[in-house]
C-alpha cells in the first residue's frame, strides 16, 4: 500500500467513524432547515464511499424531522429546538488542508508519524468541543420539554442508539452504510 493510499484509507476510516458518531448524535433531533452541502473535496472520491456524506445528511434530516413531529413542540420550545439542530449542523469535519498528503509524503517516517499524531490530536480536540456543545444543546432542549415529551425523547434516542450499536449505519461485516 502506498503512502498516498494509506492516507486516503485512514481519511475514509476517520470520516466513517465521525459519520457514525455524528449520526448517533444527530439522530436525536429533526430540523426543517436544510443541512449544509458537502464540504469541498467530499464527493470527489470515486468508489463505494462516493456520496456517503450526502446520504448521511439526508438520513439525519429525516430522523430529525420524525423526532420533531413526535415531540409536537410548542412555539415556545422552537428556540431550544433550533439551538439543538444548529449545533448538530456544525459538526466538525476532518478535511486535511490541500496538499497535506504531499506534505506527508515529503517527510521521513518518524516525522510523518509525529505529524499524523498531531493531526489526530487536533481532530480529537475539535470533536470533543463539538460533543460538549451538542451535550449542552441537548440538555437545554430536554429542559424545555414537558415530562411527556421527555419520555418520547428518551425512547427515541434510546432506540436510535440501540440501532447504531447493532450495526445500523456502520460499514463492514454485516453493517449497512
C-alpha positions in Angstrom: 0.0 0.0 0.0 1.5 3.4 -0.9 1.7 6.3 1.4 -1.0 8.1 -0.5 -3.4 5.2 -0.4 -2.7 4.6 3.3 -3.5 8.3 4.0 -6.7 8.0 1.9 -7.7 4.8 3.7 -7.1 6.5 7.0 -9.1 9.6 6.0 -12.0 7.5 4.8 -11.9 5.4 8.0 -11.8 8.6 10.1 -14.8 10.0 8.1 -16.7 6.8 8.7 -16.0 6.9 12.4 -17.1 10.6 12.6 -20.1 9.9 10.4 -21.3 7.1 12.7 -20.8 9.2 15.8 -22.4 12.2 14.2 -25.4 10.2 13.1 -25.9 8.9 16.6 -25.8 12.4 18.0 -27.8 13.9 15.2 -30.4 11.3 15.0 -31.6 12.8 18.3 -33.3 15.7 16.5 -35.1 16.8 13.4 -35.0 20.1 11.6 -36.9 21.7 8.7 -33.8 23.6 7.9 -31.8 22.0 5.1 -28.4 20.7 6.1 -25.3 22.3 4.5 -23.9 20.7 1.4 -20.8 18.5 1.5 -17.5 20.1 2.2 -15.3 20.9 -0.7 -13.4 17.8 -1.5 -16.0 15.4 -0.3 -17.8 13.6 -3.1 -14.8 13.9 -5.4 -13.6 10.5 -4.4 -14.6 7.6 -6.6 -15.7 4.3 -5.2 -18.1 2.9 -2.6 -17.9 5.9 -0.3 -18.9 8.4 -3.0 -21.9 10.4 -1.9 -21.8 9.0 1.6 -21.7 12.4 3.3 -24.9 13.5 1.4 -26.7 10.2 2.3 -25.7 10.6 6.0 -27.1 14.2 6.0 -30.3 13.1 4.3 -30.8 10.3 6.9 -30.0 12.8 9.7 -32.6 15.3 8.4 -35.2 12.5 8.1 -34.5 11.4 11.7 -34.7 15.0 13.0 -38.0 15.6 11.2 -39.5 12.4 12.6 -38.4 13.3 16.1 -39.7 16.8 15.9 -43.1 15.5 14.7 -43.3 13.0 17.5 -42.3 15.7 20.1 -45.1 18.0 18.9 -43.2 21.1 20.0 -45.0 24.2 21.2 -43.9 27.6 19.7 -42.2 28.4 23.0 -39.9 25.3 22.5 -38.8 26.2 19.0 -35.8 28.2 20.1 -34.4 25.3 22.1 -35.0 23.0 19.1 -33.3 25.5 16.8 -30.3 25.6 19.1 -30.1 21.8 19.2 -30.3 21.3 15.5 -28.0 24.2 14.8 -25.3 22.6 16.9 -25.7 19.3 15.0 -25.3 21.0 11.7 -22.0 22.5 12.7 -20.3 19.2 13.5 -16.6 19.2 12.6 -15.4 17.5 9.5 -11.8 16.4 9.3 -10.7 17.6 6.0 -6.9 17.8 5.7 -5.6 21.0 4.1 -4.9 21.0 0.4 -1.6 19.3 -0.3 -1.4 17.6 3.1 -0.8 14.2 1.6 2.0 15.6 -0.5 3.5 17.3 2.6 3.3 14.0 4.5 5.0 12.1 1.6 7.9 14.5 1.8 8.6 13.7 5.5 10.6 10.8 6.7 8.7 8.1 8.6 9.3 9.4 12.2 8.4 13.0 11.1 5.3 11.7 9.3 4.2 9.7 12.3 4.6 12.8 14.5 2.6 14.9 12.0 -0.2 12.3 11.9 -0.2 12.2 15.7 -0.6 16.0 15.8 -3.4 15.8 13.2 -5.2 13.2 15.3 -4.9 15.4 18.4 -6.3 18.4 16.5 -9.1 16.3 15.3 -9.9 15.0 18.7 -9.9 18.4 20.2 -12.4 19.7 17.6 -14.5 16.6 18.1 -14.5 17.0 21.9 -15.5 20.6 21.6 -18.4 19.7 19.3 -19.6 17.0 21.6 -19.6 19.4 24.5 -21.7 21.9 22.5 -24.0 19.1 21.5 -24.4 17.9 25.1 -25.2 21.5 26.2 -27.8 22.0 23.4 -29.3 18.6 24.2 -29.7 19.4 27.9 -31.2 22.8 27.0 -33.8 21.2 24.7 -34.5 18.5 27.2 -35.1 21.1 29.9 -37.6 22.9 27.6 -39.6 19.7 27.0 -42.6 18.7 29.0 -42.4 15.4 31.0 -44.4 13.6 28.3 -42.1 15.0 25.6 -39.1 14.0 27.6 -40.4 10.4 27.7 -40.7 10.5 23.8 -37.2 12.0 23.5 -35.8 9.3 25.8 -37.4 6.5 24.0 -36.5 7.8 20.5 -32.9 8.5 21.3 -32.5 5.1 23.1 -34.0 3.4 20.1 -31.6 5.2 17.8 -28.6 4.3 20.0 -29.6 0.7 20.0 -29.9 0.6 16.2 -26.4 2.1 15.9 -24.9 -0.4 18.4 -26.3 -3.3 16.3 -24.5 -2.2 13.2 -27.1 0.2 11.6 -25.1 2.9 9.8 -21.8 1.1 10.2 -19.6 -0.3 7.4 -18.0 -3.7 7.5 -19.2 -7.2 8.0 -22.9 -7.3 8.4 -23.2 -3.5 8.5 -25.1 -1.2 6.2 -23.8 2.1 5.1 
